[in-house]
Amino acid sequence: MHPALVTALERIAAREGRDPTALPPLYEAVDPDAVTAVLESNPGVTVRFAYAGYRVVIGPGPDEIGVIDAGE
C-alpha cells in the first residue's frame, strides 16, 4: 500500500480514537492498488476519494495528504 494511503488511514484512525486496523476495509471505498499505481506513475497528480465519513485528498505530490470531515 502506498505510504500516503497509510498516512491517511492513520489520520482517520487518530480522529476516531481507533486503531487503523479497526477501520472499515479501504478496498470497500477505493482500489488501493489502483491509487498506488496512479500516485507512482504521476507524482503531480491529485487523488480524491470518500472513505469512512471523510474526504481524502492526496496530492499534488505524495507528501500532501488531507483528511477532511465529510460534513465540512
N, C-alpha and C positions, 0 to 999 in steps of 0.2 A: 504494500500500500504506500502511496506517495506520502512523504513526510508532511506535506501541507494538509492532507486529509487527516492524518493522525493528530496534528495540532488542532484542527477544527473540532474533532471529536473530544479532545481533552478539554478544550474551552467550553464546549457544551456541557460536558460532564461536570466541570467545576461549577458552572452556573446552576446546574440541577442538584449539586451536592451528592453526586453519584459517581461510582466507578465507571470509566468508559465502557467496560465490558457489560455493564447493566443497561446500556442504551439499546434502542432497537437496532437490528442489523442495518448497516449502511446500505447494503445492496437492495433493500426494500425501497429506498428513495432514489438511488443513483447507482450506476455501474462503476464501482471503484476502479476496475481495470481500464475502462474507457476514459475516465477522468485522468488517471495516471498517464495514459498514452497521450492524451491531449496536452497535459502540462509538460510532459517531457519532450514532445515534438515541437512545441512553440512556447518558449519561456515568456513571451509578451502577451499571451492570451489571458482573458479573464473568464473564469468558470463560475457560474451561479447555479445553486440548487436549493430546494427546500428540504429540511430534514428535522424531524422531531420537534416541530414548532419553531424552528429557527430558519433564517435565510443565511446560507453560507456563500461567501464571495471569496474566491481565491484568485489573486492577480490584480493587475498585471504583474507578473513576477511571482515565483513560488513562495517568496517570503512575505507577501502581502495577503493576510488572511483575516477576513472579517466574519464575525458571527453576530447576527442581528436578530433580536427577538422578532418573530413574525408579526407581532402586534404593533411594532414601531414603524 
